[in-house]
Amino acid sequence: MTLIALASIKGSPGVTTAATALAASWPEGRQILLVEADPFGGDLAPRYAMAPTGGLSSLFAAARRTLAPEDVWDHVDHLPGGLPVLFGLGGMHQAVANEKAWPIVAGALSALDADVVIDVGRLLPNLGGGVRDILARADALVVLCQSTLESIVHLREALPGLAAELRERSLLVVPTGAAQFSAADIGRTLAVEVLPPMPDDPGAAAALANRRAVKRLERTRLLRWAGDTVQALGVDPISPVAVDPLAVPEALTRANPADAAPPGGATPADVPTQGGPVDIHQPVIRQPSIHQPTETLDRPVPEGQLAGAGFGSTQEASR
Protein backbone atom coordinates (compact mmCIF):
# COMPACT_ATOMS: atom_id res chain seq x y z
CA MET A 1 0.00 0.00 0.00
CA THR A 2 0.97 3.65 -0.39
CA LEU A 3 1.79 6.18 2.34
CA ILE A 4 1.85 9.85 1.30
CA ALA A 5 2.87 12.61 3.71
CA LEU A 6 1.94 16.27 3.17
CA ALA A 7 3.74 19.11 4.93
CA SER A 8 4.81 22.72 4.76
CA ILE A 9 8.00 24.52 5.77
CA LYS A 10 6.51 27.80 6.92
CA GLY A 11 3.14 29.48 7.09
CA SER A 12 -0.23 27.89 6.41
CA PRO A 13 -0.41 27.09 2.70
CA GLY A 14 -3.37 24.72 3.06
CA VAL A 15 -1.91 21.36 4.02
CA THR A 16 -5.06 20.10 5.75
CA THR A 17 -7.25 21.20 2.85
CA ALA A 18 -4.93 19.50 0.36
CA ALA A 19 -4.70 16.28 2.38
CA THR A 20 -8.47 16.08 2.75
CA ALA A 21 -9.05 16.77 -0.94
CA LEU A 22 -6.56 14.08 -1.94
CA ALA A 23 -8.08 11.49 0.40
CA ALA A 24 -11.58 12.32 -0.84
CA SER A 25 -10.37 11.89 -4.44
CA TRP A 26 -8.63 8.56 -3.90
CA PRO A 27 -9.12 6.02 -6.70
CA GLU A 28 -12.06 3.68 -6.56
CA GLY A 29 -11.21 0.24 -5.27
CA ARG A 30 -8.46 1.40 -2.90
CA GLN A 31 -9.09 1.72 0.82
CA ILE A 32 -7.87 5.07 2.15
CA LEU A 33 -7.20 6.46 5.62
CA LEU A 34 -6.64 10.16 6.34
CA VAL A 35 -4.37 10.81 9.34
CA GLU A 36 -3.94 14.12 11.16
CA ALA A 37 -0.39 14.12 12.50
CA ASP A 38 0.23 17.85 12.84
CA PRO A 39 2.11 18.29 16.15
CA PHE A 40 0.21 21.53 16.72
CA GLY A 41 -3.08 19.62 16.80
CA GLY A 42 -5.81 18.40 14.50
CA ASP A 43 -8.45 20.60 12.86
CA LEU A 44 -10.96 18.16 11.43
CA ALA A 45 -12.86 17.22 14.60
CA PRO A 46 -13.62 20.82 15.62
CA ARG A 47 -14.43 21.76 12.03
CA TYR A 48 -17.08 19.07 11.94
CA ALA A 49 -18.15 19.53 15.55
CA MET A 50 -17.32 15.90 16.22
CA ALA A 51 -16.25 14.33 19.49
CA PRO A 52 -13.61 11.75 18.49
CA THR A 53 -14.18 8.24 19.75
CA GLY A 54 -10.56 7.36 19.06
CA GLY A 55 -7.85 9.22 17.22
CA LEU A 56 -4.11 9.49 17.70
CA SER A 57 -4.42 9.97 21.45
CA SER A 58 -6.08 6.59 21.98
CA LEU A 59 -3.80 4.98 19.40
CA PHE A 60 -0.75 6.21 21.29
CA ALA A 61 -2.16 4.71 24.49
CA ALA A 62 -2.64 1.37 22.75
CA ALA A 63 0.91 1.52 21.36
CA ARG A 64 2.33 1.43 24.88
CA ARG A 65 1.32 -2.23 25.03
CA THR A 66 1.31 -3.78 21.58
CA LEU A 67 -0.02 -2.53 18.27
CA ALA A 68 -0.82 -4.67 15.25
CA PRO A 69 -1.61 -2.84 11.99
CA GLU A 70 -5.24 -4.02 12.03
CA ASP A 71 -5.67 -2.50 15.49
CA VAL A 72 -5.41 0.98 13.95
CA TRP A 73 -8.99 0.69 12.67
CA ASP A 74 -10.28 0.53 16.24
CA HIS A 75 -9.24 4.17 16.66
CA VAL A 76 -10.63 5.50 13.37
CA ASP A 77 -13.62 7.83 13.09
CA HIS A 78 -15.57 8.70 9.95
CA LEU A 79 -16.41 12.13 8.63
CA PRO A 80 -20.00 12.71 7.52
CA GLY A 81 -20.14 10.90 4.21
CA GLY A 82 -17.82 8.11 5.30
CA LEU A 83 -14.20 9.16 4.85
CA PRO A 84 -12.12 7.30 7.48
CA VAL A 85 -9.99 9.66 9.53
CA LEU A 86 -7.61 9.26 12.42
CA PHE A 87 -8.18 12.50 14.29
CA GLY A 88 -5.16 14.44 15.51
CA LEU A 89 -3.99 15.41 18.96
CA GLY A 90 -5.24 18.34 20.99
CA GLY A 91 -2.03 20.33 20.80
CA MET A 92 1.74 20.45 21.12
CA HIS A 93 1.73 19.27 24.74
CA GLN A 94 0.24 15.94 23.67
CA ALA A 95 2.68 15.67 20.77
CA VAL A 96 5.65 16.09 23.08
CA ALA A 97 4.28 13.60 25.61
CA ASN A 98 3.71 10.91 22.96
CA GLU A 99 6.70 11.43 20.69
CA LYS A 100 8.40 8.20 21.79
CA ALA A 101 5.40 6.18 20.64
CA TRP A 102 5.67 7.36 17.05
CA PRO A 103 8.05 4.62 15.81
CA ILE A 104 5.45 1.98 16.72
CA VAL A 105 2.51 3.97 15.37
CA ALA A 106 4.28 4.88 12.13
CA GLY A 107 5.22 1.24 11.64
CA ALA A 108 1.62 0.15 12.07
CA LEU A 109 0.35 2.80 9.64
CA SER A 110 2.90 1.78 7.00
CA ALA A 111 1.83 -1.88 7.31
CA LEU A 112 -1.88 -1.09 7.17
CA ASP A 113 -4.12 -2.84 4.65
CA ALA A 114 -4.92 0.55 3.10
CA ASP A 115 -3.33 3.58 1.52
CA VAL A 116 -2.61 6.37 4.00
CA VAL A 117 -2.54 10.15 3.50
CA ILE A 118 -0.88 11.88 6.47
CA ASP A 119 -1.14 15.59 7.21
CA VAL A 120 2.01 16.40 9.21
CA GLY A 121 1.44 20.15 9.10
CA ARG A 122 4.35 22.54 9.43
CA LEU A 123 7.64 20.73 9.86
CA LEU A 124 9.30 21.26 13.22
CA PRO A 125 13.06 21.74 13.69
CA ASN A 126 14.90 18.43 13.51
CA LEU A 127 11.68 16.90 12.19
CA GLY A 128 10.30 16.49 15.70
CA GLY A 129 6.79 15.52 16.69
CA GLY A 130 7.01 12.13 15.00
CA VAL A 131 7.68 13.49 11.52
CA ARG A 132 11.04 11.74 11.20
CA ASP A 133 9.39 8.37 11.90
CA ILE A 134 6.68 9.10 9.33
CA LEU A 135 9.17 10.16 6.65
CA ALA A 136 11.19 7.00 7.27
CA ARG A 137 8.20 5.00 6.00
CA ALA A 138 6.61 7.40 3.52
CA ASP A 139 6.59 6.56 -0.18
CA ALA A 140 6.47 10.26 -0.99
CA LEU A 141 6.58 13.64 0.73
CA VAL A 142 4.55 16.44 -0.83
CA VAL A 143 5.60 19.88 0.41
CA LEU A 144 3.16 22.73 -0.09
CA CYS A 145 4.86 26.05 -0.66
CA GLN A 146 3.38 29.47 -1.28
CA SER A 147 4.51 30.89 -4.59
CA THR A 148 6.45 33.76 -3.03
CA LEU A 149 10.16 34.46 -3.07
CA GLU A 150 10.54 34.15 0.68
CA SER A 151 8.70 30.83 0.82
CA ILE A 152 10.80 29.41 -2.01
CA VAL A 153 13.99 30.53 -0.26
CA HIS A 154 12.94 28.85 3.00
CA LEU A 155 12.10 25.65 1.16
CA ARG A 156 15.41 25.67 -0.70
CA GLU A 157 17.23 25.77 2.63
CA ALA A 158 15.23 22.81 3.96
CA LEU A 159 15.39 20.57 0.89
CA PRO A 160 18.82 18.96 1.48
CA GLY A 161 17.78 17.71 4.91
CA LEU A 162 14.45 16.44 3.63
CA ALA A 163 16.10 14.66 0.71
CA ALA A 164 18.50 12.96 3.11
CA GLU A 165 15.62 11.72 5.25
CA LEU A 166 13.71 10.36 2.27
CA ARG A 167 16.76 8.54 0.84
CA GLU A 168 15.83 8.84 -2.82
CA ARG A 169 12.09 8.35 -2.29
CA SER A 170 9.82 10.90 -3.92
CA LEU A 171 10.01 14.53 -2.82
CA LEU A 172 7.57 16.79 -4.60
CA VAL A 173 6.50 20.41 -4.29
CA VAL A 174 3.02 21.89 -4.77
CA PRO A 175 2.85 25.68 -5.16
CA THR A 176 -0.10 27.40 -3.53
CA GLY A 177 -1.60 30.87 -3.39
CA ALA A 178 -1.27 33.66 -5.94
CA ALA A 179 1.17 32.60 -8.65
CA GLN A 180 4.11 34.95 -8.38
CA PHE A 181 6.32 32.30 -9.93
CA SER A 182 5.42 29.49 -12.30
CA ALA A 183 5.80 25.83 -11.42
CA ALA A 184 8.54 25.58 -14.04
CA ASP A 185 10.48 28.46 -12.48
CA ILE A 186 10.17 26.92 -9.01
CA GLY A 187 11.30 23.55 -10.33
CA ARG A 188 14.38 25.03 -11.98
CA THR A 189 15.26 26.99 -8.85
CA LEU A 190 14.84 24.09 -6.44
CA ALA A 191 15.94 21.28 -8.78
CA VAL A 192 12.98 19.21 -7.61
CA GLU A 193 9.79 17.92 -9.23
CA VAL A 194 6.98 20.44 -8.97
CA LEU A 195 3.38 19.31 -9.36
CA PRO A 196 0.59 21.52 -10.73
CA PRO A 197 -0.29 24.36 -8.32
CA MET A 198 -3.18 23.90 -5.94
CA PRO A 199 -5.86 26.29 -7.22
CA ASP A 200 -7.17 29.15 -5.14
CA ASP A 201 -10.74 27.89 -4.79
CA PRO A 202 -12.28 29.46 -1.66
CA GLY A 203 -15.71 27.91 -2.21
CA ALA A 204 -14.46 24.34 -2.44
CA ALA A 205 -12.02 24.88 0.44
CA ALA A 206 -14.88 26.20 2.59
CA ALA A 207 -16.97 23.14 1.70
CA LEU A 208 -14.13 20.83 2.74
CA ALA A 209 -13.89 22.79 5.98
CA ASN A 210 -17.63 22.28 6.60
CA ARG A 211 -18.35 25.99 6.34
CA ARG A 212 -20.65 25.99 3.32
CA ALA A 213 -22.53 23.71 0.93
CA VAL A 214 -21.42 23.28 -2.67
CA LYS A 215 -23.19 21.53 -5.53
CA ARG A 216 -21.11 19.04 -7.48
CA LEU A 217 -18.02 19.55 -5.37
CA GLU A 218 -16.15 17.00 -7.46
CA ARG A 219 -16.36 19.42 -10.41
CA THR A 220 -14.68 22.30 -8.59
CA ARG A 221 -11.17 23.31 -9.51
CA LEU A 222 -9.83 22.13 -6.15
CA LEU A 223 -11.24 18.63 -6.41
CA ARG A 224 -10.23 18.28 -10.06
CA TRP A 225 -6.71 19.28 -9.04
CA ALA A 226 -6.79 16.67 -6.28
CA GLY A 227 -7.76 13.93 -8.71
CA ASP A 228 -4.98 14.92 -11.11
CA THR A 229 -2.46 15.04 -8.26
CA VAL A 230 -3.39 11.57 -7.06
CA GLN A 231 -2.72 10.30 -10.58
CA ALA A 232 0.57 12.21 -10.71
CA LEU A 233 1.59 10.41 -7.51
CA GLY A 234 1.19 7.13 -9.38
CA VAL A 235 -1.84 5.90 -7.45
CA ASP A 236 -4.06 4.01 -9.86
CA PRO A 237 -7.46 2.35 -9.42
CA ILE A 238 -7.37 -1.32 -8.55
CA SER A 239 -9.25 -3.57 -10.94
CA PRO A 240 -10.87 -6.76 -9.65
CA VAL A 241 -8.85 -9.87 -10.39
CA ALA A 242 -10.67 -12.32 -12.64
CA VAL A 243 -10.14 -16.06 -12.60
CA ASP A 244 -9.59 -17.63 -16.03
CA PRO A 245 -12.78 -19.63 -16.66
CA LEU A 246 -10.74 -22.03 -18.82
CA ALA A 247 -8.25 -22.81 -16.06
CA VAL A 248 -8.10 -26.48 -15.07
CA PRO A 249 -9.45 -27.01 -11.53
CA GLU A 250 -6.82 -28.10 -9.07
CA ALA A 251 -8.67 -31.35 -8.38
CA LEU A 252 -8.22 -32.41 -11.99
CA THR A 253 -4.45 -32.03 -11.82
CA ARG A 254 -3.93 -34.60 -9.08
CA ALA A 255 -1.92 -37.71 -9.86
CA ASN A 256 -4.70 -40.16 -8.96
CA PRO A 257 -7.61 -39.80 -11.41
CA ALA A 258 -9.94 -41.26 -8.80
CA ASP A 259 -9.27 -38.24 -6.58
CA ALA A 260 -10.61 -35.97 -9.29
CA ALA A 261 -13.65 -37.98 -10.27
CA PRO A 262 -16.85 -36.10 -9.47
CA PRO A 263 -19.69 -37.93 -7.76
CA GLY A 264 -22.26 -39.79 -9.81
CA GLY A 265 -19.79 -40.84 -12.46
CA ALA A 266 -19.83 -37.54 -14.29
CA THR A 267 -16.87 -36.82 -16.52
CA PRO A 268 -14.56 -33.88 -15.83
CA ALA A 269 -16.06 -32.11 -18.83
CA ASP A 270 -19.42 -32.13 -17.03
CA VAL A 271 -18.03 -30.34 -14.01
CA PRO A 272 -18.47 -26.57 -14.15
CA THR A 273 -15.34 -24.60 -13.45
CA GLN A 274 -15.28 -21.94 -10.76
CA GLY A 275 -14.74 -18.88 -12.88
CA GLY A 276 -15.74 -15.26 -12.75
CA PRO A 277 -14.33 -12.22 -11.00
CA VAL A 278 -13.00 -12.51 -7.50
CA ASP A 279 -13.37 -9.45 -5.31
CA ILE A 280 -10.21 -9.05 -3.25
CA HIS A 281 -10.90 -5.51 -2.17
CA GLN A 282 -13.43 -5.93 0.58
CA PRO A 283 -12.23 -3.74 3.48
CA VAL A 284 -11.39 -5.58 6.67
CA ILE A 285 -12.59 -2.73 8.85
CA ARG A 286 -15.83 -3.09 10.67
CA GLN A 287 -17.13 0.33 9.71
CA PRO A 288 -19.55 0.85 6.81
CA SER A 289 -18.02 0.88 3.36
CA ILE A 290 -17.14 4.37 2.18
CA HIS A 291 -17.09 3.44 -1.47
CA GLN A 292 -20.78 4.24 -1.84
CA PRO A 293 -21.54 7.93 -1.16
CA THR A 294 -24.33 8.41 1.32
CA GLU A 295 -25.35 11.68 -0.30
CA THR A 296 -25.97 12.51 -3.91
CA LEU A 297 -23.73 15.13 -5.40
CA ASP A 298 -26.60 16.55 -7.40
CA ARG A 299 -27.90 18.57 -4.48
CA PRO A 300 -26.24 20.84 -1.93
CA VAL A 301 -24.58 19.15 0.98
CA PRO A 302 -26.42 19.98 4.20
CA GLU A 303 -24.46 21.85 6.77
CA GLY A 304 -22.25 19.48 8.73
CA GLN A 305 -22.56 16.72 6.13
CA LEU A 306 -19.75 15.72 3.82
CA ALA A 307 -21.22 13.81 0.92
CA GLY A 308 -19.27 11.26 -1.02
CA ALA A 309 -16.17 11.55 1.11
CA GLY A 310 -13.87 8.68 0.60
CA PHE A 311 -12.62 7.29 -2.61
CA GLY A 312 -14.14 6.56 -5.91
CA SER A 313 -14.68 9.43 -8.24
CA THR A 314 -13.66 12.70 -6.70
CA GLN A 315 -16.10 12.98 -3.87
CA GLU A 316 -17.18 15.74 -1.83
CA ALA A 317 -15.98 16.18 1.18
CA SER A 318 -13.41 15.81 3.41
CA ARG A 319 -11.73 18.92 4.34
C-alpha positions as CSV (number, residue, x, y, z in Angstrom):
1,M,0.0,0.0,0.0
2,T,1.0,3.6,-0.4
3,L,1.8,6.2,2.3
4,I,1.8,9.8,1.3
5,A,2.9,12.6,3.7
6,L,1.9,16.3,3.2
7,A,3.7,19.1,4.9
8,S,4.8,22.7,4.8
9,I,8.0,24.5,5.8
10,K,6.5,27.8,6.9
11,G,3.1,29.5,7.1
12,S,-0.2,27.9,6.4
13,P,-0.4,27.1,2.7
14,G,-3.4,24.7,3.1
15,V,-1.9,21.4,4.0
16,T,-5.1,20.1,5.8
17,T,-7.3,21.2,2.8
18,A,-4.9,19.5,0.4
19,A,-4.7,16.3,2.4
20,T,-8.5,16.1,2.8
21,A,-9.0,16.8,-0.9
22,L,-6.6,14.1,-1.9
23,A,-8.1,11.5,0.4
24,A,-11.6,12.3,-0.8
25,S,-10.4,11.9,-4.4
26,W,-8.6,8.6,-3.9
27,P,-9.1,6.0,-6.7
28,E,-12.1,3.7,-6.6
29,G,-11.2,0.2,-5.3
30,R,-8.5,1.4,-2.9
31,Q,-9.1,1.7,0.8
32,I,-7.9,5.1,2.1
33,L,-7.2,6.5,5.6
34,L,-6.6,10.2,6.3
35,V,-4.4,10.8,9.3
36,E,-3.9,14.1,11.2
37,A,-0.4,14.1,12.5
38,D,0.2,17.9,12.8
39,P,2.1,18.3,16.1
40,F,0.2,21.5,16.7
41,G,-3.1,19.6,16.8
42,G,-5.8,18.4,14.5
43,D,-8.4,20.6,12.9
44,L,-11.0,18.2,11.4
45,A,-12.9,17.2,14.6
46,P,-13.6,20.8,15.6
47,R,-14.4,21.8,12.0
48,Y,-17.1,19.1,11.9
49,A,-18.2,19.5,15.5
50,M,-17.3,15.9,16.2
51,A,-16.3,14.3,19.5
52,P,-13.6,11.8,18.5
53,T,-14.2,8.2,19.8
54,G,-10.6,7.4,19.1
55,G,-7.8,9.2,17.2
56,L,-4.1,9.5,17.7
57,S,-4.4,10.0,21.4
58,S,-6.1,6.6,22.0
59,L,-3.8,5.0,19.4
60,F,-0.8,6.2,21.3
61,A,-2.2,4.7,24.5
62,A,-2.6,1.4,22.7
63,A,0.9,1.5,21.4
64,R,2.3,1.4,24.9
65,R,1.3,-2.2,25.0
66,T,1.3,-3.8,21.6
67,L,0.0,-2.5,18.3
68,A,-0.8,-4.7,15.3
69,P,-1.6,-2.8,12.0
70,E,-5.2,-4.0,12.0
71,D,-5.7,-2.5,15.5
72,V,-5.4,1.0,14.0
73,W,-9.0,0.7,12.7
74,D,-10.3,0.5,16.2
75,H,-9.2,4.2,16.7
76,V,-10.6,5.5,13.4
77,D,-13.6,7.8,13.1
78,H,-15.6,8.7,10.0
79,L,-16.4,12.1,8.6
80,P,-20.0,12.7,7.5
81,G,-20.1,10.9,4.2
82,G,-17.8,8.1,5.3
83,L,-14.2,9.2,4.9
84,P,-12.1,7.3,7.5
85,V,-10.0,9.7,9.5
86,L,-7.6,9.3,12.4
87,F,-8.2,12.5,14.3
88,G,-5.2,14.4,15.5
89,L,-4.0,15.4,19.0
90,G,-5.2,18.3,21.0
91,G,-2.0,20.3,20.8
92,M,1.7,20.5,21.1
93,H,1.7,19.3,24.7
94,Q,0.2,15.9,23.7
95,A,2.7,15.7,20.8
96,V,5.7,16.1,23.1
97,A,4.3,13.6,25.6
98,N,3.7,10.9,23.0
99,E,6.7,11.4,20.7
100,K,8.4,8.2,21.8
101,A,5.4,6.2,20.6
102,W,5.7,7.4,17.0
103,P,8.0,4.6,15.8
104,I,5.4,2.0,16.7
105,V,2.5,4.0,15.4
106,A,4.3,4.9,12.1
107,G,5.2,1.2,11.6
108,A,1.6,0.1,12.1
109,L,0.4,2.8,9.6
110,S,2.9,1.8,7.0
111,A,1.8,-1.9,7.3
112,L,-1.9,-1.1,7.2
113,D,-4.1,-2.8,4.7
114,A,-4.9,0.5,3.1
115,D,-3.3,3.6,1.5
116,V,-2.6,6.4,4.0
117,V,-2.5,10.2,3.5
118,I,-0.9,11.9,6.5
119,D,-1.1,15.6,7.2
120,V,2.0,16.4,9.2
121,G,1.4,20.2,9.1
122,R,4.3,22.5,9.4
123,L,7.6,20.7,9.9
124,L,9.3,21.3,13.2
125,P,13.1,21.7,13.7
126,N,14.9,18.4,13.5
127,L,11.7,16.9,12.2
128,G,10.3,16.5,15.7
129,G,6.8,15.5,16.7
130,G,7.0,12.1,15.0
131,V,7.7,13.5,11.5
132,R,11.0,11.7,11.2
133,D,9.4,8.4,11.9
134,I,6.7,9.1,9.3
135,L,9.2,10.2,6.7
136,A,11.2,7.0,7.3
137,R,8.2,5.0,6.0
138,A,6.6,7.4,3.5
139,D,6.6,6.6,-0.2
140,A,6.5,10.3,-1.0
141,L,6.6,13.6,0.7
142,V,4.5,16.4,-0.8
143,V,5.6,19.9,0.4
144,L,3.2,22.7,-0.1
145,C,4.9,26.1,-0.7
146,Q,3.4,29.5,-1.3
147,S,4.5,30.9,-4.6
148,T,6.4,33.8,-3.0
149,L,10.2,34.5,-3.1
150,E,10.5,34.2,0.7
151,S,8.7,30.8,0.8
152,I,10.8,29.4,-2.0
153,V,14.0,30.5,-0.3
154,H,12.9,28.8,3.0
155,L,12.1,25.6,1.2
156,R,15.4,25.7,-0.7
157,E,17.2,25.8,2.6
158,A,15.2,22.8,4.0
159,L,15.4,20.6,0.9
160,P,18.8,19.0,1.5
161,G,17.8,17.7,4.9
162,L,14.5,16.4,3.6
163,A,16.1,14.7,0.7
164,A,18.5,13.0,3.1
165,E,15.6,11.7,5.3
166,L,13.7,10.4,2.3
167,R,16.8,8.5,0.8
168,E,15.8,8.8,-2.8
169,R,12.1,8.4,-2.3
170,S,9.8,10.9,-3.9
171,L,10.0,14.5,-2.8
172,L,7.6,16.8,-4.6
173,V,6.5,20.4,-4.3
174,V,3.0,21.9,-4.8
175,P,2.8,25.7,-5.2
176,T,-0.1,27.4,-3.5
177,G,-1.6,30.9,-3.4
178,A,-1.3,33.7,-5.9
179,A,1.2,32.6,-8.6
180,Q,4.1,35.0,-8.4
181,F,6.3,32.3,-9.9
182,S,5.4,29.5,-12.3
183,A,5.8,25.8,-11.4
184,A,8.5,25.6,-14.0
185,D,10.5,28.5,-12.5
186,I,10.2,26.9,-9.0
187,G,11.3,23.5,-10.3
188,R,14.4,25.0,-12.0
189,T,15.3,27.0,-8.9
190,L,14.8,24.1,-6.4
191,A,15.9,21.3,-8.8
192,V,13.0,19.2,-7.6
193,E,9.8,17.9,-9.2
194,V,7.0,20.4,-9.0
195,L,3.4,19.3,-9.4
196,P,0.6,21.5,-10.7
197,P,-0.3,24.4,-8.3
198,M,-3.2,23.9,-5.9
199,P,-5.9,26.3,-7.2
200,D,-7.2,29.1,-5.1
201,D,-10.7,27.9,-4.8
202,P,-12.3,29.5,-1.7
203,G,-15.7,27.9,-2.2
204,A,-14.5,24.3,-2.4
205,A,-12.0,24.9,0.4
206,A,-14.9,26.2,2.6
207,A,-17.0,23.1,1.7
208,L,-14.1,20.8,2.7
209,A,-13.9,22.8,6.0
210,N,-17.6,22.3,6.6
211,R,-18.4,26.0,6.3
212,R,-20.6,26.0,3.3
213,A,-22.5,23.7,0.9
214,V,-21.4,23.3,-2.7
215,K,-23.2,21.5,-5.5
216,R,-21.1,19.0,-7.5
217,L,-18.0,19.5,-5.4
218,E,-16.1,17.0,-7.5
219,R,-16.4,19.4,-10.4
220,T,-14.7,22.3,-8.6
221,R,-11.2,23.3,-9.5
222,L,-9.8,22.1,-6.2
223,L,-11.2,18.6,-6.4
224,R,-10.2,18.3,-10.1
225,W,-6.7,19.3,-9.0
226,A,-6.8,16.7,-6.3
227,G,-7.8,13.9,-8.7
228,D,-5.0,14.9,-11.1
229,T,-2.5,15.0,-8.3
230,V,-3.4,11.6,-7.1
231,Q,-2.7,10.3,-10.6
232,A,0.6,12.2,-10.7
233,L,1.6,10.4,-7.5
234,G,1.2,7.1,-9.4
235,V,-1.8,5.9,-7.4
236,D,-4.1,4.0,-9.9
237,P,-7.5,2.4,-9.4
238,I,-7.4,-1.3,-8.5
239,S,-9.3,-3.6,-10.9
240,P,-10.9,-6.8,-9.6
241,V,-8.9,-9.9,-10.4
242,A,-10.7,-12.3,-12.6
243,V,-10.1,-16.1,-12.6
244,D,-9.6,-17.6,-16.0
245,P,-12.8,-19.6,-16.7
246,L,-10.7,-22.0,-18.8
247,A,-8.3,-22.8,-16.1
248,V,-8.1,-26.5,-15.1
249,P,-9.5,-27.0,-11.5
250,E,-6.8,-28.1,-9.1
251,A,-8.7,-31.4,-8.4
252,L,-8.2,-32.4,-12.0
253,T,-4.5,-32.0,-11.8
254,R,-3.9,-34.6,-9.1
255,A,-1.9,-37.7,-9.9
256,N,-4.7,-40.2,-9.0
257,P,-7.6,-39.8,-11.4
258,A,-9.9,-41.3,-8.8
259,D,-9.3,-38.2,-6.6
260,A,-10.6,-36.0,-9.3
261,A,-13.7,-38.0,-10.3
262,P,-16.9,-36.1,-9.5
263,P,-19.7,-37.9,-7.8
264,G,-22.3,-39.8,-9.8
265,G,-19.8,-40.8,-12.5
266,A,-19.8,-37.5,-14.3
267,T,-16.9,-36.8,-16.5
268,P,-14.6,-33.9,-15.8
269,A,-16.1,-32.1,-18.8
270,D,-19.4,-32.1,-17.0
271,V,-18.0,-30.3,-14.0
272,P,-18.5,-26.6,-14.2
273,T,-15.3,-24.6,-13.4
274,Q,-15.3,-21.9,-10.8
275,G,-14.7,-18.9,-12.9
276,G,-15.7,-15.3,-12.7
277,P,-14.3,-12.2,-11.0
278,V,-13.0,-12.5,-7.5
279,D,-13.4,-9.4,-5.3
280,I,-10.2,-9.1,-3.2
281,H,-10.9,-5.5,-2.2
282,Q,-13.4,-5.9,0.6
283,P,-12.2,-3.7,3.5
284,V,-11.4,-5.6,6.7
285,I,-12.6,-2.7,8.9
286,R,-15.8,-3.1,10.7
287,Q,-17.1,0.3,9.7
288,P,-19.5,0.8,6.8
289,S,-18.0,0.9,3.4
290,I,-17.1,4.4,2.2
291,H,-17.1,3.4,-1.5
292,Q,-20.8,4.2,-1.8
293,P,-21.5,7.9,-1.2
294,T,-24.3,8.4,1.3
295,E,-25.3,11.7,-0.3
296,T,-26.0,12.5,-3.9
297,L,-23.7,15.1,-5.4
298,D,-26.6,16.6,-7.4
299,R,-27.9,18.6,-4.5
300,P,-26.2,20.8,-1.9
301,V,-24.6,19.1,1.0
302,P,-26.4,20.0,4.2
303,E,-24.5,21.9,6.8
304,G,-22.3,19.5,8.7
305,Q,-22.6,16.7,6.1
306,L,-19.7,15.7,3.8
307,A,-21.2,13.8,0.9
308,G,-19.3,11.3,-1.0
309,A,-16.2,11.5,1.1
310,G,-13.9,8.7,0.6
311,F,-12.6,7.3,-2.6
312,G,-14.1,6.6,-5.9
313,S,-14.7,9.4,-8.2
314,T,-13.7,12.7,-6.7
315,Q,-16.1,13.0,-3.9
316,E,-17.2,15.7,-1.8
317,A,-16.0,16.2,1.2
318,S,-13.4,15.8,3.4
319,R,-11.7,18.9,4.3
